[in-house]
Amino acid sequence: MKIVLLTHQRELSKASNTGQLVMECLGGMGGGVMVERVTWDRVNPNLGLVEGVESNAIALLFPKEESEQGREAGNAADFENFIILDGTWQEARKIYNKSPYLKAASKVSLGNCATSQYSKRRNQIVGGLCTAEAVIALLKVKGKSQLADNVQQAFDRFNGSSL
């Protein structure tokens, strides 16, 4: 299984970015999960992602209420490769809206997930998860519960700390 964190440039230096937490937790781990961080570039999109979308080999993890747009994928069990937009909700919308290949991507929703516990940022959307919570939910759906627990524990520590 591969998870690509498509990260907005501004997130790379933010202490509140949970994508970095995911990289620290899963970057060196086995367990059959590879995590890669790709910095989003509107003008020069990552060719591997574009090709993966075109061949339907990778799906975009998308909020349930918005997953009706674009190519429907079914559920996460149907894929082994996933794109997760890593940024604020405003940044994620910008990435999506300015990336035609993402609009064409198969969308996967995790269904009814727990309410977000993320407390480091304002303006969270109802039903939305931060990057780390989305990865935790995806790992659980894919049967990687030990890895999900590892990320959850790190997230709980991170979320409870002051920045």
C-alpha positions as CSV (number, residue, x, y, z in Angstrom):
1,M,0.0,0.0,0.0
2,K,1.2,3.5,-0.8
3,I,0.0,6.8,0.5
4,V,1.1,10.0,-1.2
5,L,0.7,13.2,0.8
6,L,0.2,15.9,-1.8
7,T,1.3,18.8,0.3
8,H,0.7,22.5,-0.2
9,Q,4.0,24.5,-0.1
10,R,2.9,26.5,2.9
11,E,2.4,23.4,5.0
12,L,6.1,22.4,4.9
13,S,7.1,24.9,7.6
14,K,4.0,24.8,9.8
15,A,4.3,23.2,13.2
16,S,0.6,22.3,13.1
17,N,1.0,20.2,10.0
18,T,0.1,16.6,10.7
19,G,1.4,15.3,7.4
20,Q,4.9,15.6,8.9
21,L,3.8,13.5,11.9
22,V,2.6,10.8,9.5
23,M,6.0,10.9,7.7
24,E,7.8,10.6,11.1
25,C,5.6,7.7,12.2
26,L,5.4,5.7,8.9
27,G,8.4,6.9,6.9
28,G,10.8,4.2,8.2
29,M,8.2,1.6,9.0
30,G,7.5,-1.6,7.2
31,G,4.1,-3.1,7.6
32,G,3.6,-3.0,3.8
33,V,2.9,0.8,3.8
34,M,5.0,3.3,2.0
35,V,4.4,7.0,2.6
36,E,5.7,9.7,0.2
37,R,5.4,13.4,0.4
38,V,5.0,15.3,-2.8
39,T,4.9,19.1,-2.8
40,W,2.0,20.3,-5.0
41,D,3.0,22.3,-8.1
42,R,0.2,23.8,-10.1
43,V,2.3,24.3,-13.2
44,N,4.4,21.2,-13.1
45,P,2.3,18.4,-11.6
46,N,4.0,15.2,-10.4
47,L,4.1,13.0,-13.4
48,G,3.8,9.8,-11.3
49,L,0.6,11.1,-9.8
50,V,-0.8,12.1,-13.2
51,E,0.0,8.7,-14.7
52,G,-1.5,6.9,-11.7
53,V,-4.7,8.8,-12.0
54,E,-4.9,8.3,-15.8
55,S,-4.4,4.5,-15.3
56,N,-6.8,4.4,-12.4
57,A,-4.0,3.0,-10.2
58,I,-4.4,5.6,-7.5
59,A,-7.4,7.1,-5.8
60,L,-7.9,10.5,-4.2
61,L,-9.1,10.3,-0.6
62,F,-12.1,12.7,-0.5
63,P,-14.7,13.8,2.1
64,K,-17.8,11.7,1.9
65,E,-20.2,14.6,1.0
66,E,-17.9,15.7,-1.9
67,S,-16.9,12.3,-3.3
68,E,-19.8,12.2,-5.7
69,Q,-17.9,14.4,-8.1
70,G,-15.6,12.9,-10.7
71,R,-14.9,9.2,-11.2
72,E,-16.4,7.0,-8.5
73,A,-14.1,4.4,-7.1
74,G,-16.3,2.5,-4.7
75,N,-14.4,2.1,-1.5
76,A,-10.8,2.1,-0.2
77,A,-10.7,-1.7,-0.4
78,D,-10.6,-1.4,-4.2
79,F,-7.2,0.4,-4.2
80,E,-3.7,0.0,-2.9
81,N,-2.5,3.6,-3.7
82,F,-4.0,6.8,-2.4
83,I,-3.5,10.5,-2.6
84,I,-4.3,12.6,0.5
85,L,-4.3,16.4,0.2
86,D,-2.2,17.8,3.0
87,G,-3.0,21.3,3.9
88,T,-5.7,23.5,5.4
89,W,-9.1,23.0,4.0
90,Q,-8.7,26.2,2.0
91,E,-5.4,25.0,0.6
92,A,-6.8,21.5,-0.1
93,R,-9.6,23.1,-2.1
94,K,-7.1,25.2,-4.0
95,I,-5.0,22.1,-4.8
96,Y,-8.0,20.2,-6.0
97,N,-9.6,23.1,-8.0
98,K,-6.4,24.0,-9.8
99,S,-5.4,20.4,-10.6
100,P,-7.4,18.9,-13.5
101,Y,-5.9,15.5,-13.0
102,L,-7.3,15.4,-9.4
103,K,-10.7,16.3,-10.7
104,A,-10.5,13.3,-13.0
105,A,-9.2,10.9,-10.3
106,S,-11.3,8.2,-8.7
107,K,-12.6,9.4,-5.4
108,V,-12.6,7.2,-2.3
109,S,-14.4,8.1,0.9
110,L,-13.9,6.4,4.2
111,G,-17.6,6.7,5.1
112,N,-18.6,7.5,8.6
113,C,-15.4,8.3,10.5
114,A,-15.2,9.6,14.0
115,T,-15.4,13.3,14.6
116,S,-12.1,15.1,14.3
117,Q,-10.2,15.6,17.5
118,Y,-7.7,17.9,15.9
119,S,-7.4,21.1,17.9
120,K,-4.4,23.0,16.5
121,R,-6.3,24.9,13.7
122,R,-9.4,27.0,13.4
123,N,-12.0,26.8,10.6
124,Q,-12.3,23.1,10.4
125,I,-15.1,21.7,8.3
126,V,-17.8,19.6,9.8
127,G,-17.0,15.9,9.2
128,G,-13.5,16.7,8.0
129,L,-10.4,15.1,9.3
130,C,-6.8,16.3,9.5
131,T,-4.2,14.5,7.5
132,A,-3.1,12.2,10.4
133,E,-6.7,11.3,11.2
134,A,-7.4,10.5,7.5
135,V,-4.3,8.3,7.4
136,I,-5.3,6.5,10.7
137,A,-8.8,5.9,9.3
138,L,-7.4,4.6,6.0
139,L,-5.0,2.3,7.7
140,K,-7.8,0.8,9.7
141,V,-10.0,0.2,6.6
142,K,-7.0,-1.5,5.0
143,G,-6.5,-3.8,8.0
144,K,-3.3,-2.1,9.2
145,S,-4.5,-1.7,12.7
146,Q,-1.1,-1.8,14.4
147,L,0.2,1.0,12.2
148,A,-3.0,2.9,12.8
149,D,-2.5,2.6,16.5
150,N,1.1,3.8,16.3
151,V,0.0,6.9,14.3
152,Q,-3.0,7.4,16.7
153,Q,-0.7,7.4,19.7
154,A,1.7,9.9,18.1
155,F,-1.2,12.1,17.0
156,D,-2.7,12.1,20.5
157,R,0.6,13.3,22.0
158,F,1.0,15.9,19.2
159,N,-2.6,17.1,19.6
160,G,-2.2,17.5,23.4
161,S,1.0,19.4,23.2
162,S,1.4,23.2,22.8
163,L,3.1,24.4,19.6
